[in-house]
Amino acid sequence: MGRGTGLAAIVSSLVLSLIAGQAQALPGQTADEAAAWIQANPTLRPSRGERLLVKRAETPAQRFTFQAMPFQVGRAATGFGGRIIRTEELILFDMINGVTPYRLEESLRSIYGPTVYQDYARARRVYVYPNVATVGRGINRGTPAFADLQGEVREGDRYAYWIEVAPRPDGFAYSGRLTVFLREDLPKLQGELRNR
């Protein structure tokens, strides 16, 4: 093997390890791995002291939050937690420009890169709301705000995804979130959303 070929193999190995290292914060990894990835992520740019929670505010009317959590997606559940990240959530609040599903998806692409974005884009939609049942329950329970939420849950090959925006009656949404979580937690979230 020539010197050029050996160097190319080393460079390829380093590039592959860096690419693999970028995915270490995904759900299923440890809190320490997630914290290291967050610190190195050029999109998140955490401040000193921010470990698993990153908050940014351009103005009081424009905020961004990213959080990696060792809990199941949705409502708090007992028996989970610890050192393994199960859920990662990004939240956008923008009263000036608004928040759309497209903006949330572009944030996902910017933070996680093309591999996770492609998994999201190819993911199968398993639950979409509002639907007739959701609207009816909201009216019957006197909680029409739940009927106004728009979202969907997707199951990808690697992860599951939950995207949700909260539009006003005029259709303008100033808040939304996109959550990446372990596929094994999908039945829990679907059950909670159906019973909302």
C-alpha positions in Angstrom: 0.0 0.0 0.0 1.4 3.4 -1.0 1.7 6.4 1.3 -1.1 8.2 -0.5 -3.5 5.2 -0.2 -2.7 4.8 3.5 -3.3 8.5 4.2 -6.6 8.3 2.2 -7.7 5.4 4.4 -6.9 7.3 7.6 -8.7 10.4 6.4 -11.8 8.3 5.4 -11.7 6.6 8.8 -11.6 10.0 10.6 -14.4 11.4 8.5 -16.6 8.4 9.2 -15.8 8.6 12.9 -16.7 12.3 12.9 -20.0 11.6 11.1 -20.8 8.8 13.5 -19.9 11.1 16.4 -22.4 13.7 15.2 -25.2 11.2 15.9 -24.2 10.5 19.4 -26.8 12.8 21.0 -29.7 11.0 19.4 -32.3 9.4 21.7 -30.8 6.1 23.0 -27.4 7.6 23.8 -26.2 8.6 27.3 -26.7 12.0 28.8 -22.9 12.6 28.7 -22.8 11.8 24.9 -25.8 14.2 24.4 -24.1 16.9 26.4 -20.9 16.6 24.4 -22.8 16.7 21.1 -24.8 19.7 22.2 -21.6 21.6 23.1 -20.0 20.8 19.7 -23.2 21.5 17.6 -22.7 24.7 15.6 -26.4 25.3 15.3 -27.2 25.0 19.0 -24.2 27.0 20.2 -24.9 26.5 23.9 -23.8 29.2 26.5 -21.5 28.4 29.3 -23.3 26.1 31.8 -25.9 24.8 29.3 -25.7 21.1 29.2 -28.9 19.3 28.1 -31.0 22.5 27.8 -30.2 25.3 25.4 -32.3 28.5 25.4 -31.9 31.4 23.0 -33.9 34.7 22.8 -33.3 37.1 20.0 -36.1 39.4 21.5 -38.9 38.7 24.0 -41.0 37.9 20.9 -38.5 35.3 19.4 -37.2 32.4 21.4 -35.7 29.0 20.7 -35.3 26.0 23.1 -33.7 22.7 22.7 -33.7 20.0 25.4 -32.5 16.4 25.6 -34.4 14.5 28.3 -34.1 11.0 29.9 -37.9 10.7 30.0 -40.5 9.2 27.7 -42.2 11.6 25.3 -45.5 13.1 26.4 -46.8 13.1 30.0 -44.4 12.2 32.8 -44.2 8.5 33.4 -42.8 6.6 36.4 -40.0 4.1 35.9 -38.0 6.0 33.4 -35.2 8.5 33.6 -31.6 8.0 34.3 -28.7 8.4 32.0 -30.2 7.4 28.7 -31.7 10.1 26.6 -35.2 9.1 25.3 -36.6 12.4 24.0 -35.1 15.5 22.4 -37.4 18.5 21.7 -36.9 21.8 19.9 -39.4 24.6 20.5 -39.8 27.7 18.5 -41.7 30.8 19.6 -41.8 33.7 17.1 -44.6 36.3 17.3 -43.0 38.3 14.4 -42.5 35.7 11.6 -44.7 32.9 12.9 -43.9 29.2 13.2 -44.8 26.7 10.5 -44.2 23.0 10.2 -41.7 23.8 7.4 -39.7 26.0 9.8 -39.6 23.3 12.4 -38.5 20.8 9.7 -35.7 23.1 8.6 -34.6 23.4 12.2 -34.5 19.6 12.5 -32.3 19.5 9.4 -30.0 22.2 10.6 -29.5 20.6 14.1 -29.4 16.9 13.2 -28.1 16.9 9.6 -29.3 15.1 6.5 -29.5 11.5 7.8 -32.0 12.2 10.5 -33.9 14.6 8.3 -34.2 12.0 5.6 -35.5 9.5 8.2 -38.1 12.1 9.2 -39.0 12.9 5.6 -39.6 9.2 4.7 -41.3 8.4 8.0 -44.8 7.0 8.0 -47.6 9.2 9.4 -49.2 7.2 12.2 -51.4 9.9 13.8 -52.6 13.3 12.5 -54.7 15.9 14.3 -57.0 17.6 14.6 -59.5 15.1 13.4 -63.3 14.8 14.0 -62.8 12.9 17.3 -60.3 15.4 18.6 -62.6 18.4 17.8 -65.6 16.6 19.4 -63.7 15.8 22.6 -62.4 19.3 22.9 -65.9 20.8 22.6 -67.5 18.2 24.9 -64.8 18.7 27.6 -64.9 22.5 27.3 -61.3 22.6 26.1 -61.5 23.8 22.5 -57.8 24.9 22.6 -56.8 21.2 22.2 -58.9 21.0 19.1 -57.0 24.0 17.6 -53.6 22.3 17.9 -52.3 20.9 14.6 -49.8 18.1 14.6 -48.7 14.7 13.5 -46.7 11.8 14.7 -44.4 9.9 12.4 -42.5 6.6 12.7 -39.2 6.4 10.9 -36.8 3.6 10.5 -34.5 5.0 13.2 -36.7 7.3 15.4 -40.2 8.6 15.9 -41.2 12.2 15.5 -43.9 14.5 16.8 -44.5 17.9 15.3 -47.1 20.3 16.6 -48.1 24.0 16.0 -50.6 26.1 17.8 -52.3 28.4 15.3 -54.6 31.3 16.3 -58.1 31.5 14.8 -56.7 33.5 11.9 -54.3 30.7 11.1 -51.1 32.4 12.3 -49.1 30.2 14.6 -46.4 31.8 16.8 -45.3 28.6 18.7 -44.5 25.0 17.7 -42.3 22.1 18.6 -40.7 19.1 17.0 -39.7 16.1 19.1 -37.4 13.2 18.2 -37.9 10.2 20.4 -37.4 6.5 20.7 -39.7 4.4 18.6 -40.5 2.1 21.5 -42.3 5.1 23.2 -44.6 5.6 20.2 -47.6 3.7 21.6 -47.6 5.7 24.8 -47.7 9.0 22.9 -50.4 7.9 20.5 -52.6 6.8 23.4 -52.1 10.1 25.2 -52.9 12.1 22.0 -56.0 10.0 21.3 -57.3 10.6 24.8 -56.5 14.2 25.0 
